[in-house]
Amino acid sequence: MSPAVVALGGGHGLYATLTAARTLTKDITAVVTVADDGGSSGRLRSELNLVPPGDLRMALAALAGDDEHAQLWRDVIQHRFRGTGALAGHAVGNLILAGLAEVKNDIIAALDELGHILQLDGRVLPMATIPLQIEADVVGLEEDPRISRVIRGQVAVATTPGRVRRVRLLPGSPVACTEAVEAIDNADLVVLGPGSWFSSVIPHVLVPEQREALIRTRARRALVLNLGPQAGETAGFSAERHLHVLSQHAPSFRVDQIIVDSGTVPPGSERAHLARAAAQLGAEVRYADVSVHGTSKHDVGKLGAVLGDVLAG
C-alpha cells in the first residue's frame, strides 16, 4: 500500500514539493493557500468572489498524469493568454476552475473534476473554501524604526520594503477545508514548505482546525526550509529566524525533521543556533544537498530522496 503524503504550501514551493513527493507515492494530497490577490488570480477573485485559483492550478499541474493526454491538459491549464485584451495574462486553468466552480457551486468538486481530466496522481484541496486575506504588522516603513504599520494583501506583504513581524488571516480563525483536515489525520508524511514564508507557509498554521490536525496527526512531519531569504518578506532572515517566526505564530506546532540545504548554512555557530531553534519545534535538523546548483531552486529528485528518508523514520 502506497504511503499517504500531504504537502502544504503555495506557488512554486509547493510545486517543487509535490513533484518530489511523486517519486515516493501516488497517494498525494496538496493543501493550498487561498490568499493570493495578484495577477490573474487576483482579478478573478475580485470579480467573482472566488477562491484564488492560481496556486490550486499549479498544484494540479504538478500532479498531472504522465500520459500524452494528461500532459496536453497540463500544458493547456498552464498556458497564459497573450495580447492586450481582457483575457491577457489569464491562465487558462484559472478560467476553467472559475467556470467549474460556478457550474458546480463547489470549489472542491471543481478541483476534483479538473483533476479527473488531468488523470491526477492524488488530490488538490484549498486550506479554506473561501478567499482569505493576509494582514501583516510591518516595521521599517517610517522614519522611526519602532513604528509598526499594518499592510494588507498577499502581494503587498510579499513585496514590502519593510520587515514583517507578524501576519494574520482575514477573516480571523477561518473554517478549514474538511477534506484537508481528514487527509492530514490519515497521512503517513506531512510536508510544510518551502515557499514564501509569511504568505504561503505560516498561513497553514493560522487555520485553527488545520493547525490542530497538524498537531495531532500520527504522520511524520517535515519542514522544508527555503534556500535563502526572499526579497520583501524575509530579506535579511537567517535560517534560524525562519523557525523563530513560525514558532511565534504557532507555539504548539511540532515537526520531526527540518530539511536544510547543506550549502545554505555552513558548519559552525550558525548551525548551533539553528539546532536550538529547531528544538523549540521538537525537531532535528537534517542537512542535505537538495538544491539545483547555481540556482535558488530545489532539486526535486534530491528532495524526494530526503523526504523518503523522513518517511522511513
VENKA-V836218 format. One record per pair of residues at least 12 apart in sequence whose C-alpha atoms are under 7 Angstrom apart, sorted by sequence separation. I is the first residue (numbers start at 1). J is the second residue. D is the distance in whole Angstrom. If there is no record, write none. Layout:
BEGIN
I/J/D ; I/J/D
END
This chain:
BEGIN
41/53/6 ; 79/91/6 ; 80/92/6 ; 137/149/6 ; 138/150/6 ; 290/302/5 ; 41/54/5 ; 61/74/5 ; 78/91/6 ; 79/92/6 ; 97/110/6 ; 111/124/7 ; 137/150/5 ; 138/151/7 ; 290/303/5 ; 77/91/7 ; 78/92/6 ; 97/111/7 ; 136/150/6 ; 137/151/6 ; 77/92/5 ; 78/93/6 ; 135/150/7 ; 136/151/5 ; 36/52/6 ; 76/92/7 ; 77/93/4 ; 135/151/6 ; 136/152/6 ; 34/51/6 ; 35/52/7 ; 108/125/7 ; 135/152/4 ; 34/52/6 ; 134/152/6 ; 135/153/6 ; 134/153/5 ; 133/153/6 ; 134/154/6 ; 133/154/7 ; 136/157/7 ; 141/162/5 ; 3/25/6 ; 5/27/6 ; 6/28/6 ; 7/29/6 ; 8/30/6 ; 9/31/7 ; 10/32/5 ; 107/129/7 ; 140/162/5 ; 2/25/6 ; 4/27/5 ; 5/28/5 ; 6/29/5 ; 7/30/5 ; 8/31/5 ; 9/32/5 ; 10/33/6 ; 32/55/7 ; 139/162/6 ; 140/163/6 ; 3/27/7 ; 4/28/6 ; 5/29/6 ; 6/30/6 ; 7/31/6 ; 8/32/6 ; 9/33/6 ; 32/56/6 ; 138/162/6 ; 139/163/5 ; 2/27/6 ; 138/163/5 ; 139/164/7 ; 258/283/7 ; 262/287/5 ; 138/164/4 ; 255/281/6 ; 256/282/7 ; 257/283/5 ; 258/284/6 ; 259/285/6 ; 260/286/6 ; 261/287/6 ; 262/288/5 ; 263/289/7 ; 137/164/6 ; 138/165/6 ; 254/281/5 ; 255/282/6 ; 256/283/5 ; 257/284/5 ; 258/285/5 ; 259/286/5 ; 260/287/5 ; 261/288/5 ; 262/289/5 ; 136/164/7 ; 137/165/6 ; 185/213/6 ; 253/281/7 ; 254/282/6 ; 255/283/5 ; 256/284/6 ; 257/285/6 ; 258/286/6 ; 259/287/6 ; 260/288/6 ; 261/289/5 ; 30/59/7 ; 137/166/5 ; 181/210/6 ; 184/213/6 ; 190/219/6 ; 257/286/6 ; 261/290/5 ; 136/166/6 ; 137/167/6 ; 184/214/7 ; 189/219/5 ; 190/220/6 ; 191/221/6 ; 192/222/6 ; 193/223/6 ; 194/224/5 ; 261/291/7 ; 136/167/4 ; 167/198/7 ; 176/207/6 ; 188/219/4 ; 189/220/5 ; 190/221/5 ; 191/222/5 ; 192/223/5 ; 193/224/5 ; 194/225/5 ; 195/226/7 ; 135/167/6 ; 136/168/6 ; 175/207/7 ; 181/213/6 ; 185/217/5 ; 187/219/5 ; 188/220/6 ; 189/221/6 ; 190/222/6 ; 191/223/6 ; 192/224/6 ; 193/225/6 ; 194/226/5 ; 223/255/7 ; 134/167/7 ; 135/168/5 ; 174/207/6 ; 176/209/6 ; 184/217/6 ; 222/255/6 ; 240/273/7 ; 244/277/6 ; 134/168/6 ; 135/169/6 ; 173/207/6 ; 176/210/6 ; 221/255/5 ; 222/256/6 ; 223/257/6 ; 224/258/6 ; 225/259/6 ; 227/261/7 ; 240/274/5 ; 243/277/6 ; 247/281/7 ; 134/169/5 ; 173/208/6 ; 198/233/7 ; 221/256/5 ; 222/257/5 ; 223/258/5 ; 224/259/5 ; 225/260/6 ; 239/274/7 ; 243/278/7 ; 57/93/6 ; 133/169/6 ; 134/170/6 ; 220/256/6 ; 221/257/7 ; 222/258/6 ; 223/259/6 ; 224/260/7 ; 228/264/7 ; 57/94/7 ; 132/169/6 ; 133/170/5 ; 227/264/6 ; 240/277/6 ; 132/170/6 ; 215/253/6 ; 132/171/7 ; 215/254/7 ; 54/94/6 ; 53/94/5 ; 158/199/7 ; 15/58/7 ; 19/62/6 ; 11/55/5 ; 15/59/6 ; 18/62/6 ; 53/97/7 ; 74/118/7 ; 202/246/6 ; 10/55/6 ; 18/63/7 ; 73/118/6 ; 154/199/6 ; 205/250/6 ; 11/58/7 ; 15/62/6 ; 128/175/6 ; 70/118/5 ; 128/176/5 ; 129/177/6 ; 40/89/6 ; 70/119/6 ; 127/176/6 ; 128/177/5 ; 40/90/5 ; 127/177/5 ; 40/91/7 ; 126/177/7 ; 65/118/6 ; 127/180/7 ; 64/118/5 ; 65/119/5 ; 60/115/7 ; 64/119/6 ; 65/120/5 ; 125/180/6 ; 64/120/5 ; 65/121/6 ; 63/120/6 ; 64/121/6 ; 63/121/5 ; 63/122/7 ; 60/124/6 ; 59/124/7 ; 56/124/7 ; 164/233/6 ; 227/296/6 ; 163/233/7 ; 161/232/5 ; 160/232/5 ; 159/232/5 ; 160/233/7 ; 158/232/6 ; 159/233/7 ; 158/233/5 ; 157/233/7 ; 51/129/7 ; 51/130/6 ; 52/131/7 ; 51/131/4 ; 50/131/6 ; 220/311/6 ; 34/126/6 ; 28/121/7 ; 29/122/5 ; 30/123/6 ; 31/124/6 ; 32/125/6 ; 33/126/6 ; 34/127/7 ; 27/121/7 ; 28/122/4 ; 29/123/5 ; 30/124/5 ; 31/125/5 ; 32/126/5 ; 33/127/6 ; 34/128/7 ; 26/121/5 ; 27/122/5 ; 28/123/6 ; 29/124/6 ; 30/125/6 ; 31/126/5 ; 32/127/6 ; 26/122/6 ; 31/127/6 ; 35/131/6 ; 34/131/6 ; 35/132/5 ; 34/132/6 ; 35/133/5 ; 35/134/6 ; 37/153/7 ; 37/154/6 ; 38/155/6 ; 36/154/6 ; 37/155/6 ; 35/154/6 ; 189/311/6 ; 31/180/6 ; 33/200/6 ; 6/183/7 ; 6/184/6 ; 14/193/7 ; 13/193/7 ; 14/194/7 ; 6/187/6 ; 13/194/5 ; 14/195/7 ; 5/187/6 ; 13/195/4 ; 4/187/5 ; 5/188/6 ; 6/189/6 ; 7/190/6 ; 8/191/6 ; 9/192/6 ; 4/188/5 ; 5/189/5 ; 6/190/5 ; 7/191/5 ; 8/192/5 ; 9/193/6 ; 3/188/6 ; 4/189/7 ; 5/190/6 ; 6/191/6 ; 7/192/6 ; 8/193/7 ; 10/195/7 ; 9/195/7 ; 10/200/5 ; 9/200/5 ; 9/201/5 ; 20/300/5 ; 24/304/7 ; 19/300/6 ; 20/301/6 ; 23/304/6 ; 16/298/7 ; 20/303/6 ; 21/304/6 ; 16/300/6 ; 20/304/4 ; 24/308/7
END
